[in-house]
């Protein structure tokens, strides 16, 4: 399974893979290390782009927002 950087311009609901969950580098989002597991597949429900970062919402954690850099696209 090949992984590429998350496409923040794709606003469709889809599955992505967690590629990192380290905190400290991403301000203004929920704690990735508390909720995300590296290597696990999650379902994107919303993409919220800003000038300097992009936050995404996952079906698994509908009330949390995570930085898009924590995820990679699944190539099928």
N, C-alpha and C positions, 0 to 999 in steps of 0.2 A: 504494500500500500504506500503510495507516494503522497507526500505532503508538500503543499506550497503555502506561502504567506497568505493570511486571510484576506480575501477580497472585500474591502470595506465598502465598495461601491455596489456590491450585490446585496440588495435589500430583501431577497427572497428568503423564506424560511428554509433552512437546510441543516445538515449535520456538519459539525466541525470537530476537530480533534484538539484536545488540550496539549500544548507543546511546552508550556512552562506555567508555573504557579507561584513564582517568587514575588513577594511583596516588596515595597520600598521604592520600586522604580516607577510605579504607576499611581499617581495621585488621583483623588476624586473618584475612586471606584471602591467596590467592596473587596474584602480580603480574599484574594485568589487562593492563598495557601489554606485558608479555612474551609473552602468549599470545593475547589477543583482538584482533580486527580490527573496528573500527567499521564497521557496515553489513553485516557477515556474519551469517548465520543459524546458530544452534547448537541442539543437541538437549538438553533438560533431562532428566536421569535421576533427580535427587533434589533436594528442597527441605528445607532445614534451618533452621527459624525459631528465633530467639532473641529476647530482650526488646528489644534495641536494633539488631539487624541480622539479615539473612537470607542464608545462604550457599547457593549452588546448585552442583550437580555437573553437568557436561556430558559427553555421550557422547564427545565429541572429546578431552577431557582427564579421564579417569576418576579420576585420582589428585590432582586439583586442586580447590579450592573458590574460588568467586568471589562477590562481593557482588551481590545481586539488583539494586542500583541501576544496574548496568552494562547491564541488559537491558530491552527492551520487548516487550510482547505483539504478536503478529501478528494483525491483524484480517482475517478472511477472510469 
